[in-house]
Amino acid sequence: MKNGIHPNYRDVCFVDLSNGFKFVTRSCAPTRETITMDDGRQLPLFKLETTSESHPFYTGQQKSVDTLGGRVEKFRNKFAHLTIKK
């Protein structure tokens, strides 16, 4: 590999700000802060607004489109008078 052309690929700790969930993975994400992990490692810290631990889609709290009042039926009723007449 050539020196100086590759990004800094290293272990990074990602923290969900909404619930404090932490996970470590390898990344090139730029960081300015560091965090000391439970095992004593000092890792770069990247803060996230939401992760799979807090997003409604992954936690099962998202509402299904089918249960939001029959949008298709409302559309059909609203535009029923505009059907093409043969």
mmCIF file as gemmi writes it, N, C-alpha and C atoms, coordinates in Angstrom:
data_model
loop_
_atom_site.group_PDB
_atom_site.id
_atom_site.type_symbol
_atom_site.label_atom_id
_atom_site.label_alt_id
_atom_site.label_comp_id
_atom_site.label_asym_id
_atom_site.label_entity_id
_atom_site.label_seq_id
_atom_site.pdbx_PDB_ins_code
_atom_site.Cartn_x
_atom_site.Cartn_y
_atom_site.Cartn_z
_atom_site.occupancy
_atom_site.B_iso_or_equiv
_atom_site.pdbx_formal_charge
_atom_site.auth_seq_id
_atom_site.auth_asym_id
_atom_site.pdbx_PDB_model_num
ATOM 1 N N . MET Axp A 1 ? 0.834 -1.186 0 1 0 ? 1 A 1
ATOM 2 C CA . MET Axp A 1 ? 0 0 0 1 0 ? 1 A 1
ATOM 3 C C . MET Axp A 1 ? 0.875 1.244 0 1 0 ? 1 A 1
ATOM 4 N N . LYS Axp A 2 ? 0.388 2.276 -0.673 1 0 ? 2 A 1
ATOM 5 C CA . LYS Axp A 2 ? 1.096 3.549 -0.671 1 0 ? 2 A 1
ATOM 6 C C . LYS Axp A 2 ? 0.839 4.274 0.645 1 0 ? 2 A 1
ATOM 7 N N . ASN Axp A 3 ? 1.851 4.945 1.126 1 0 ? 3 A 1
ATOM 8 C CA . ASN Axp A 3 ? 1.7 5.717 2.361 1 0 ? 3 A 1
ATOM 9 C C . ASN Axp A 3 ? 1.04 7.051 2.077 1 0 ? 3 A 1
ATOM 10 N N . GLY Axp A 4 ? 0.183 7.513 3.018 1 0 ? 4 A 1
ATOM 11 C CA . GLY Axp A 4 ? -0.381 8.851 2.953 1 0 ? 4 A 1
ATOM 12 C C . GLY Axp A 4 ? -1.624 9.021 2.09 1 0 ? 4 A 1
ATOM 13 N N . ILE Axp A 5 ? -2.131 7.949 1.472 1 0 ? 5 A 1
ATOM 14 C CA . ILE Axp A 5 ? -3.323 8.113 0.636 1 0 ? 5 A 1
ATOM 15 C C . ILE Axp A 5 ? -4.562 7.448 1.227 1 0 ? 5 A 1
ATOM 16 N N . HIS Axp A 6 ? -4.394 6.68 2.271 1 0 ? 6 A 1
ATOM 17 C CA . HIS Axp A 6 ? -5.514 5.951 2.858 1 0 ? 6 A 1
ATOM 18 C C . HIS Axp A 6 ? -6.046 6.681 4.091 1 0 ? 6 A 1
ATOM 19 N N . PRO Axp A 7 ? -7.361 6.621 4.321 1 0 ? 7 A 1
ATOM 20 C CA . PRO Axp A 7 ? -7.928 7.279 5.506 1 0 ? 7 A 1
ATOM 21 C C . PRO Axp A 7 ? -7.524 6.56 6.785 1 0 ? 7 A 1
ATOM 22 N N . ASN Axp A 8 ? -7.703 7.245 7.899 1 0 ? 8 A 1
ATOM 23 C CA . ASN Axp A 8 ? -7.358 6.699 9.208 1 0 ? 8 A 1
ATOM 24 C C . ASN Axp A 8 ? -8.464 5.738 9.641 1 0 ? 8 A 1
ATOM 25 N N . TYR Axp A 9 ? -8.294 4.448 9.352 1 0 ? 9 A 1
ATOM 26 C CA . TYR Axp A 9 ? -9.29 3.418 9.648 1 0 ? 9 A 1
ATOM 27 C C . TYR Axp A 9 ? -8.938 2.782 10.987 1 0 ? 9 A 1
ATOM 28 N N . ARG Axp A 10 ? -9.802 2.999 11.998 1 0 ? 10 A 1
ATOM 29 C CA . ARG Axp A 10 ? -9.483 2.535 13.352 1 0 ? 10 A 1
ATOM 30 C C . ARG Axp A 10 ? -10.767 2.243 14.107 1 0 ? 10 A 1
ATOM 31 N N . ASP Axp A 11 ? -10.632 1.667 15.311 1 0 ? 11 A 1
ATOM 32 C CA . ASP Axp A 11 ? -11.785 1.428 16.173 1 0 ? 11 A 1
ATOM 33 C C . ASP Axp A 11 ? -12.336 2.77 16.642 1 0 ? 11 A 1
ATOM 34 N N . VAL Axp A 12 ? -13.671 2.926 16.562 1 0 ? 12 A 1
ATOM 35 C CA . VAL Axp A 12 ? -14.34 4.151 16.994 1 0 ? 12 A 1
ATOM 36 C C . VAL Axp A 12 ? -15.542 3.754 17.848 1 0 ? 12 A 1
ATOM 37 N N . CYS Axp A 13 ? -15.773 4.473 18.936 1 0 ? 13 A 1
ATOM 38 C CA . CYS Axp A 13 ? -16.938 4.254 19.778 1 0 ? 13 A 1
ATOM 39 C C . CYS Axp A 13 ? -18.046 5.211 19.343 1 0 ? 13 A 1
ATOM 40 N N . PHE Axp A 14 ? -19.192 4.66 18.971 1 0 ? 14 A 1
ATOM 41 C CA . PHE Axp A 14 ? -20.359 5.45 18.601 1 0 ? 14 A 1
ATOM 42 C C . PHE Axp A 14 ? -21.318 5.455 19.782 1 0 ? 14 A 1
ATOM 43 N N . VAL Axp A 15 ? -21.859 6.636 20.127 1 0 ? 15 A 1
ATOM 44 C CA . VAL Axp A 15 ? -22.765 6.774 21.269 1 0 ? 15 A 1
ATOM 45 C C . VAL Axp A 15 ? -24.071 7.391 20.793 1 0 ? 15 A 1
ATOM 46 N N . ASP Axp A 16 ? -25.182 6.737 21.144 1 0 ? 16 A 1
ATOM 47 C CA . ASP Axp A 16 ? -26.522 7.256 20.86 1 0 ? 16 A 1
ATOM 48 C C . ASP Axp A 16 ? -26.855 8.268 21.943 1 0 ? 16 A 1
ATOM 49 N N . LEU Axp A 17 ? -27.049 9.531 21.562 1 0 ? 17 A 1
ATOM 50 C CA . LEU Axp A 17 ? -27.299 10.589 22.548 1 0 ? 17 A 1
ATOM 51 C C . LEU Axp A 17 ? -28.677 10.49 23.194 1 0 ? 17 A 1
ATOM 52 N N . SER Axp A 18 ? -29.631 9.802 22.558 1 0 ? 18 A 1
ATOM 53 C CA . SER Axp A 18 ? -30.976 9.731 23.118 1 0 ? 18 A 1
ATOM 54 C C . SER Axp A 18 ? -31.094 8.718 24.255 1 0 ? 18 A 1
ATOM 55 N N . ASN Axp A 19 ? -30.253 7.673 24.24 1 0 ? 19 A 1
ATOM 56 C CA . ASN Axp A 19 ? -30.383 6.674 25.305 1 0 ? 19 A 1
ATOM 57 C C . ASN Axp A 19 ? -29.045 6.198 25.88 1 0 ? 19 A 1
ATOM 58 N N . GLY Axp A 20 ? -27.923 6.714 25.375 1 0 ? 20 A 1
ATOM 59 C CA . GLY Axp A 20 ? -26.628 6.347 25.933 1 0 ? 20 A 1
ATOM 60 C C . GLY Axp A 20 ? -26.061 5.033 25.427 1 0 ? 20 A 1
ATOM 61 N N . PHE Axp A 21 ? -26.695 4.385 24.46 1 0 ? 21 A 1
ATOM 62 C CA . PHE Axp A 21 ? -26.215 3.124 23.905 1 0 ? 21 A 1
ATOM 63 C C . PHE Axp A 21 ? -24.875 3.342 23.208 1 0 ? 21 A 1
ATOM 64 N N . LYS Axp A 22 ? -23.893 2.472 23.51 1 0 ? 22 A 1
ATOM 65 C CA . LYS Axp A 22 ? -22.562 2.572 22.914 1 0 ? 22 A 1
ATOM 66 C C . LYS Axp A 22 ? -22.253 1.305 22.134 1 0 ? 22 A 1
ATOM 67 N N . PHE Axp A 23 ? -21.555 1.469 21.014 1 0 ? 23 A 1
ATOM 68 C CA . PHE Axp A 23 ? -21.017 0.32 20.314 1 0 ? 23 A 1
ATOM 69 C C . PHE Axp A 23 ? -19.707 0.723 19.646 1 0 ? 23 A 1
ATOM 70 N N . VAL Axp A 24 ? -18.833 -0.251 19.496 1 0 ? 24 A 1
ATOM 71 C CA . VAL Axp A 24 ? -17.519 -0.018 18.912 1 0 ? 24 A 1
ATOM 72 C C . VAL Axp A 24 ? -17.447 -0.753 17.586 1 0 ? 24 A 1
ATOM 73 N N . THR Axp A 25 ? -16.994 -0.044 16.566 1 0 ? 25 A 1
ATOM 74 C CA . THR Axp A 25 ? -16.775 -0.64 15.257 1 0 ? 25 A 1
ATOM 75 C C . THR Axp A 25 ? -15.615 0.094 14.603 1 0 ? 25 A 1
ATOM 76 N N . ARG Axp A 26 ? -15.136 -0.443 13.503 1 0 ? 26 A 1
ATOM 77 C CA . ARG Axp A 26 ? -14.053 0.21 12.789 1 0 ? 26 A 1
ATOM 78 C C . ARG Axp A 26 ? -14.642 1.22 11.822 1 0 ? 26 A 1
ATOM 79 N N . SER Axp A 27 ? -14.015 2.406 11.761 1 0 ? 27 A 1
ATOM 80 C CA . SER Axp A 27 ? -14.549 3.479 10.937 1 0 ? 27 A 1
ATOM 81 C C . SER Axp A 27 ? -13.469 4.487 10.577 1 0 ? 27 A 1
ATOM 82 N N . CYS Axp A 28 ? -13.773 5.282 9.547 1 0 ? 28 A 1
ATOM 83 C CA . CYS Axp A 28 ? -12.916 6.408 9.152 1 0 ? 28 A 1
ATOM 84 C C . CYS Axp A 28 ? -13.535 7.731 9.583 1 0 ? 28 A 1
ATOM 85 N N . ALA Axp A 29 ? -14.604 7.692 10.369 1 0 ? 29 A 1
ATOM 86 C CA . ALA Axp A 29 ? -15.331 8.891 10.772 1 0 ? 29 A 1
ATOM 87 C C . ALA Axp A 29 ? -14.406 9.853 11.525 1 0 ? 29 A 1
ATOM 88 N N . PRO Axp A 30 ? -14.436 11.132 11.139 1 0 ? 30 A 1
ATOM 89 C CA . PRO Axp A 30 ? -13.585 12.103 11.836 1 0 ? 30 A 1
ATOM 90 C C . PRO Axp A 30 ? -14.143 12.419 13.226 1 0 ? 30 A 1
ATOM 91 N N . THR Axp A 31 ? -13.273 12.464 14.217 1 0 ? 31 A 1
ATOM 92 C CA . THR Axp A 31 ? -13.696 12.735 15.585 1 0 ? 31 A 1
ATOM 93 C C . THR Axp A 31 ? -12.737 13.715 16.244 1 0 ? 31 A 1
ATOM 94 N N . ARG Axp A 32 ? -13.247 14.418 17.245 1 0 ? 32 A 1
ATOM 95 C CA . ARG Axp A 32 ? -12.41 15.331 18.026 1 0 ? 32 A 1
ATOM 96 C C . ARG Axp A 32 ? -12.329 14.902 19.487 1 0 ? 32 A 1
ATOM 97 N N . GLU Axp A 33 ? -13.314 14.113 19.92 1 0 ? 33 A 1
ATOM 98 C CA . GLU Axp A 33 ? -13.371 13.702 21.324 1 0 ? 33 A 1
ATOM 99 C C . GLU Axp A 33 ? -12.938 12.253 21.465 1 0 ? 33 A 1
ATOM 100 N N . THR Axp A 34 ? -12.582 11.873 22.682 1 0 ? 34 A 1
ATOM 101 C CA . THR Axp A 34 ? -12.239 10.492 22.991 1 0 ? 34 A 1
ATOM 102 C C . THR Axp A 34 ? -13.036 10.047 24.207 1 0 ? 34 A 1
ATOM 103 N N . ILE Axp A 35 ? -13.112 8.746 24.377 1 0 ? 35 A 1
ATOM 104 C CA . ILE Axp A 35 ? -13.81 8.161 25.516 1 0 ? 35 A 1
ATOM 105 C C . ILE Axp A 35 ? -12.982 6.991 26.037 1 0 ? 35 A 1
ATOM 106 N N . THR Axp A 36 ? -13.006 6.792 27.342 1 0 ? 36 A 1
ATOM 107 C CA . THR Axp A 36 ? -12.33 5.651 27.952 1 0 ? 36 A 1
ATOM 108 C C . THR Axp A 36 ? -13.363 4.547 28.154 1 0 ? 36 A 1
ATOM 109 N N . MET Axp A 37 ? -13.127 3.417 27.542 1 0 ? 37 A 1
ATOM 110 C CA . MET Axp A 37 ? -14.049 2.292 27.626 1 0 ? 37 A 1
ATOM 111 C C . MET Axp A 37 ? -13.871 1.564 28.963 1 0 ? 37 A 1
ATOM 112 N N . ASP Axp A 38 ? -14.778 0.618 29.248 1 0 ? 38 A 1
ATOM 113 C CA . ASP Axp A 38 ? -14.728 -0.134 30.503 1 0 ? 38 A 1
ATOM 114 C C . ASP Axp A 38 ? -13.459 -0.969 30.625 1 0 ? 38 A 1
ATOM 115 N N . ASP Axp A 39 ? -12.915 -1.405 29.493 1 0 ? 39 A 1
ATOM 116 C CA . ASP Axp A 39 ? -11.7 -2.224 29.525 1 0 ? 39 A 1
ATOM 117 C C . ASP Axp A 39 ? -10.423 -1.383 29.536 1 0 ? 39 A 1
ATOM 118 N N . GLY Axp A 40 ? -10.557 -0.032 29.616 1 0 ? 40 A 1
ATOM 119 C CA . GLY Axp A 40 ? -9.409 0.848 29.727 1 0 ? 40 A 1
ATOM 120 C C . GLY Axp A 40 ? -8.914 1.42 28.403 1 0 ? 40 A 1
ATOM 121 N N . ARG Axp A 41 ? -9.473 0.975 27.289 1 0 ? 41 A 1
ATOM 122 C CA . ARG Axp A 41 ? -9.043 1.507 25.986 1 0 ? 41 A 1
ATOM 123 C C . ARG Axp A 41 ? -9.525 2.938 25.807 1 0 ? 41 A 1
ATOM 124 N N . GLN Axp A 42 ? -8.697 3.761 25.224 1 0 ? 42 A 1
ATOM 125 C CA . GLN Axp A 42 ? -9.039 5.143 24.887 1 0 ? 42 A 1
ATOM 126 C C . GLN Axp A 42 ? -9.392 5.147 23.4 1 0 ? 42 A 1
ATOM 127 N N . LEU Axp A 43 ? -10.671 5.421 23.067 1 0 ? 43 A 1
ATOM 128 C CA . LEU Axp A 43 ? -11.133 5.372 21.685 1 0 ? 43 A 1
ATOM 129 C C . LEU Axp A 43 ? -11.702 6.714 21.253 1 0 ? 43 A 1
ATOM 130 N N . PRO Axp A 44 ? -11.612 7.011 19.949 1 0 ? 44 A 1
ATOM 131 C CA . PRO Axp A 44 ? -12.288 8.2 19.426 1 0 ? 44 A 1
ATOM 132 C C . PRO Axp A 44 ? -13.797 8.06 19.632 1 0 ? 44 A 1
ATOM 133 N N . LEU Axp A 45 ? -14.478 9.175 19.888 1 0 ? 45 A 1
ATOM 134 C CA . LEU Axp A 45 ? -15.911 9.175 20.179 1 0 ? 45 A 1
ATOM 135 C C . LEU Axp A 45 ? -16.664 9.886 19.066 1 0 ? 45 A 1
ATOM 136 N N . PHE Axp A 46 ? -17.706 9.234 18.553 1 0 ? 46 A 1
ATOM 137 C CA . PHE Axp A 46 ? -18.573 9.818 17.533 1 0 ? 46 A 1
ATOM 138 C C . PHE Axp A 46 ? -19.991 9.783 18.086 1 0 ? 46 A 1
ATOM 139 N N . LYS Axp A 47 ? -20.644 10.955 18.194 1 0 ? 47 A 1
ATOM 140 C CA . LYS Axp A 47 ? -21.98 11.047 18.782 1 0 ? 47 A 1
ATOM 141 C C . LYS Axp A 47 ? -23.041 10.997 17.685 1 0 ? 47 A 1
ATOM 142 N N . LEU Axp A 48 ? -24.093 10.19 17.927 1 0 ? 48 A 1
ATOM 143 C CA . LEU Axp A 48 ? -25.194 10.012 16.983 1 0 ? 48 A 1
ATOM 144 C C . LEU Axp A 48 ? -26.502 10.441 17.626 1 0 ? 48 A 1
ATOM 145 N N . GLU Axp A 49 ? -27.411 10.982 16.839 1 0 ? 49 A 1
ATOM 146 C CA . GLU Axp A 49 ? -28.736 11.355 17.342 1 0 ? 49 A 1
ATOM 147 C C . GLU Axp A 49 ? -29.622 10.135 17.529 1 0 ? 49 A 1
ATOM 148 N N . THR Axp A 50 ? -29.506 9.163 16.631 1 0 ? 50 A 1
ATOM 149 C CA . THR Axp A 50 ? -30.334 7.957 16.724 1 0 ? 50 A 1
ATOM 150 C C . THR Axp A 50 ? -29.572 6.764 16.167 1 0 ? 50 A 1
ATOM 151 N N . THR Axp A 51 ? -29.853 5.593 16.73 1 0 ? 51 A 1
ATOM 152 C CA . THR Axp A 51 ? -29.269 4.339 16.259 1 0 ? 51 A 1
ATOM 153 C C . THR Axp A 51 ? -30.383 3.315 16.185 1 0 ? 51 A 1
ATOM 154 N N . SER Axp A 52 ? -30.024 2.076 15.895 1 0 ? 52 A 1
ATOM 155 C CA . SER Axp A 52 ? -31.035 1.022 15.848 1 0 ? 52 A 1
ATOM 156 C C . SER Axp A 52 ? -31.657 0.772 17.219 1 0 ? 52 A 1
ATOM 157 N N . GLU Axp A 53 ? -31.009 1.209 18.283 1 0 ? 53 A 1
ATOM 158 C CA . GLU Axp A 53 ? -31.546 1.043 19.636 1 0 ? 53 A 1
ATOM 159 C C . GLU Axp A 53 ? -32.625 2.071 19.97 1 0 ? 53 A 1
ATOM 160 N N . SER Axp A 54 ? -32.687 3.19 19.231 1 0 ? 54 A 1
ATOM 161 C CA . SER Axp A 54 ? -33.656 4.225 19.558 1 0 ? 54 A 1
ATOM 162 C C . SER Axp A 54 ? -34.579 4.596 18.399 1 0 ? 54 A 1
ATOM 163 N N . HIS Axp A 55 ? -34.302 4.123 17.186 1 0 ? 55 A 1
ATOM 164 C CA . HIS Axp A 55 ? -35.138 4.473 16.035 1 0 ? 55 A 1
ATOM 165 C C . HIS Axp A 55 ? -36.454 3.697 16.101 1 0 ? 55 A 1
ATOM 166 N N . PRO Axp A 56 ? -37.601 4.375 15.888 1 0 ? 56 A 1
ATOM 167 C CA . PRO Axp A 56 ? -38.905 3.712 15.996 1 0 ? 56 A 1
ATOM 168 C C . PRO Axp A 56 ? -39.07 2.508 15.068 1 0 ? 56 A 1
ATOM 169 N N . PHE Axp A 57 ? -38.459 2.529 13.904 1 0 ? 57 A 1
ATOM 170 C CA . PHE Axp A 57 ? -38.588 1.393 12.983 1 0 ? 57 A 1
ATOM 171 C C . PHE Axp A 57 ? -37.985 0.131 13.582 1 0 ? 57 A 1
ATOM 172 N N . TYR Axp A 58 ? -36.816 0.239 14.203 1 0 ? 58 A 1
ATOM 173 C CA . TYR Axp A 58 ? -36.133 -0.926 14.761 1 0 ? 58 A 1
ATOM 174 C C . TYR Axp A 58 ? -36.64 -1.319 16.132 1 0 ? 58 A 1
ATOM 175 N N . THR Axp A 59 ? -37.236 -0.398 16.875 1 0 ? 59 A 1
ATOM 176 C CA . THR Axp A 59 ? -37.736 -0.726 18.209 1 0 ? 59 A 1
ATOM 177 C C . THR Axp A 59 ? -39.173 -1.222 18.188 1 0 ? 59 A 1
ATOM 178 N N . GLY Axp A 60 ? -39.832 -1.173 17.023 1 0 ? 60 A 1
ATOM 179 C CA . GLY Axp A 60 ? -41.196 -1.66 16.911 1 0 ? 60 A 1
ATOM 180 C C . GLY Axp A 60 ? -42.241 -0.646 17.316 1 0 ? 60 A 1
ATOM 181 N N . GLN Axp A 61 ? -41.883 0.617 17.46 1 0 ? 61 A 1
ATOM 182 C CA . GLN Axp A 61 ? -42.831 1.644 17.871 1 0 ? 61 A 1
ATOM 183 C C . GLN Axp A 61 ? -43.387 2.432 16.692 1 0 ? 61 A 1
ATOM 184 N N . GLN Axp A 62 ? -42.92 2.123 15.471 1 0 ? 62 A 1
ATOM 185 C CA . GLN Axp A 62 ? -43.385 2.844 14.294 1 0 ? 62 A 1
ATOM 186 C C . GLN Axp A 62 ? -44.777 2.353 13.917 1 0 ? 62 A 1
ATOM 187 N N . LYS Axp A 63 ? -45.642 3.267 13.526 1 0 ? 63 A 1
ATOM 188 C CA . LYS Axp A 63 ? -46.994 2.913 13.139 1 0 ? 63 A 1
ATOM 189 C C . LYS Axp A 63 ? -47.005 2.446 11.7 1 0 ? 63 A 1
ATOM 190 N N . SER Axp A 64 ? -47.794 1.453 11.43 1 0 ? 64 A 1
ATOM 191 C CA . SER Axp A 64 ? -47.927 0.933 10.08 1 0 ? 64 A 1
ATOM 192 C C . SER Axp A 64 ? -48.796 1.865 9.255 1 0 ? 64 A 1
ATOM 193 N N . VAL Axp A 65 ? -48.507 1.977 7.972 1 0 ? 65 A 1
ATOM 194 C CA . VAL Axp A 65 ? -49.279 2.844 7.08 1 0 ? 65 A 1
ATOM 195 C C . VAL Axp A 65 ? -50.712 2.314 6.946 1 0 ? 65 A 1
ATOM 196 N N . ASP Axp A 66 ? -50.899 1.013 7.033 1 0 ? 66 A 1
ATOM 197 C CA . ASP Axp A 66 ? -52.222 0.413 6.876 1 0 ? 66 A 1
ATOM 198 C C . ASP Axp A 66 ? -53.17 0.781 8.008 1 0 ? 66 A 1
ATOM 199 N N . THR Axp A 67 ? -52.653 1.149 9.161 1 0 ? 67 A 1
ATOM 200 C CA . THR Axp A 67 ? -53.501 1.43 10.318 1 0 ? 67 A 1
ATOM 201 C C . THR Axp A 67 ? -53.728 2.92 10.534 1 0 ? 67 A 1
ATOM 202 N N . LEU Axp A 68 ? -53.381 3.74 9.568 1 0 ? 68 A 1
ATOM 203 C CA . LEU Axp A 68 ? -53.493 5.177 9.752 1 0 ? 68 A 1
ATOM 204 C C . LEU Axp A 68 ? -54.773 5.754 9.142 1 0 ? 68 A 1
ATOM 205 N N . GLY Axp A 69 ? -55.836 5.018 9.113 1 0 ? 69 A 1
ATOM 206 C CA . GLY Axp A 69 ? -57.118 5.568 8.709 1 0 ? 69 A 1
ATOM 207 C C . GLY Axp A 69 ? -57.529 5.314 7.278 1 0 ? 69 A 1
ATOM 208 N N . GLY Axp A 70 ? -57.013 4.307 6.619 1 0 ? 70 A 1
ATOM 209 C CA . GLY Axp A 70 ? -57.434 3.958 5.274 1 0 ? 70 A 1
ATOM 210 C C . GLY Axp A 70 ? -57.183 5.05 4.25 1 0 ? 70 A 1
ATOM 211 N N . ARG Axp A 71 ? -55.961 5.417 4.056 1 0 ? 71 A 1
ATOM 212 C CA . ARG Axp A 71 ? -55.627 6.504 3.14 1 0 ? 71 A 1
ATOM 213 C C . ARG Axp A 71 ? -56.055 6.214 1.708 1 0 ? 71 A 1
ATOM 214 N N . VAL Axp A 72 ? -55.93 4.97 1.299 1 0 ? 72 A 1
ATOM 215 C CA . VAL Axp A 72 ? -56.318 4.616 -0.073 1 0 ? 72 A 1
ATOM 216 C C . VAL Axp A 72 ? -57.816 4.811 -0.257 1 0 ? 72 A 1
ATOM 217 N N . GLU Axp A 73 ? -58.6 4.4 0.724 1 0 ? 73 A 1
ATOM 218 C CA . GLU Axp A 73 ? -60.054 4.572 0.626 1 0 ? 73 A 1
ATOM 219 C C . GLU Axp A 73 ? -60.443 6.041 0.623 1 0 ? 73 A 1
ATOM 220 N N . LYS Axp A 74 ? -59.788 6.845 1.422 1 0 ? 74 A 1
ATOM 221 C CA . LYS Axp A 74 ? -60.059 8.287 1.433 1 0 ? 74 A 1
ATOM 222 C C . LYS Axp A 74 ? -59.754 8.894 0.065 1 0 ? 74 A 1
ATOM 223 N N . PHE Axp A 75 ? -58.65 8.472 -0.546 1 0 ? 75 A 1
ATOM 224 C CA . PHE Axp A 75 ? -58.281 8.969 -1.872 1 0 ? 75 A 1
ATOM 225 C C . PHE Axp A 75 ? -59.326 8.571 -2.906 1 0 ? 75 A 1
ATOM 226 N N . ARG Axp A 76 ? -59.738 7.31 -2.884 1 0 ? 76 A 1
ATOM 227 C CA . ARG Axp A 76 ? -60.734 6.837 -3.86 1 0 ? 76 A 1
ATOM 228 C C . ARG Axp A 76 ? -62.063 7.572 -3.693 1 0 ? 76 A 1
ATOM 229 N N . ASN Axp A 77 ? -62.476 7.802 -2.473 1 0 ? 77 A 1
ATOM 230 C CA . ASN Axp A 77 ? -63.731 8.517 -2.232 1 0 ? 77 A 1
ATOM 231 C C . ASN Axp A 77 ? -63.642 9.97 -2.684 1 0 ? 77 A 1
ATOM 232 N N . LYS Axp A 78 ? -62.508 10.579 -2.48 1 0 ? 78 A 1
ATOM 233 C CA . LYS Axp A 78 ? -62.334 11.986 -2.828 1 0 ? 78 A 1
ATOM 234 C C . LYS Axp A 78 ? -62.346 12.205 -4.344 1 0 ? 78 A 1
ATOM 235 N N . PHE Axp A 79 ? -61.762 11.28 -5.086 1 0 ? 79 A 1
ATOM 236 C CA . PHE Axp A 79 ? -61.626 11.455 -6.529 1 0 ? 79 A 1
ATOM 237 C C . PHE Axp A 79 ? -62.491 10.487 -7.34 1 0 ? 79 A 1
ATOM 238 N N . ALA Axp A 80 ? -63.504 9.904 -6.729 1 0 ? 80 A 1
ATOM 239 C CA . ALA Axp A 80 ? -64.371 8.956 -7.437 1 0 ? 80 A 1
ATOM 240 C C . ALA Axp A 80 ? -65.123 9.62 -8.581 1 0 ? 80 A 1
ATOM 241 N N . HIS Axp A 81 ? -65.474 10.894 -8.433 1 0 ? 81 A 1
ATOM 242 C CA . HIS Axp A 81 ? -66.239 11.588 -9.465 1 0 ? 81 A 1
ATOM 243 C C . HIS Axp A 81 ? -65.404 11.924 -10.704 1 0 ? 81 A 1
ATOM 244 N N . LEU Axp A 82 ? -64.102 11.741 -10.657 1 0 ? 82 A 1
ATOM 245 C CA . LEU Axp A 82 ? -63.228 12.07 -11.777 1 0 ? 82 A 1
ATOM 246 C C . LEU Axp A 82 ? -62.887 10.852 -12.637 1 0 ? 82 A 1
ATOM 247 N N . THR Axp A 83 ? -63.604 9.779 -12.511 1 0 ? 83 A 1
ATOM 248 C CA . THR Axp A 83 ? -63.311 8.575 -13.287 1 0 ? 83 A 1
ATOM 249 C C . THR Axp A 83 ? -63.57 8.844 -14.768 1 0 ? 83 A 1
ATOM 250 N N . ILE Axp A 84 ? -62.846 8.117 -15.605 1 0 ? 84 A 1
ATOM 251 C CA . ILE Axp A 84 ? -62.978 8.252 -17.053 1 0 ? 84 A 1
ATOM 252 C C . ILE Axp A 84 ? -64.256 7.558 -17.509 1 0 ? 84 A 1
ATOM 253 N N . LYS Axp A 85 ? -65.099 8.282 -18.232 1 0 ? 85 A 1
ATOM 254 C CA . LYS Axp A 85 ? -66.357 7.713 -18.716 1 0 ? 85 A 1
ATOM 255 C C . LYS Axp A 85 ? -66.189 7.329 -20.175 1 0 ? 85 A 1
ATOM 256 N N . LYS Axp A 86 ? -66.642 6.126 -20.512 1 0 ? 86 A 1
ATOM 257 C CA . LYS Axp A 86 ? -66.489 5.623 -21.882 1 0 ? 86 A 1
ATOM 258 C C . LYS Axp A 86 ? -67.721 5.852 -22.69 1 0 ? 86 A 1
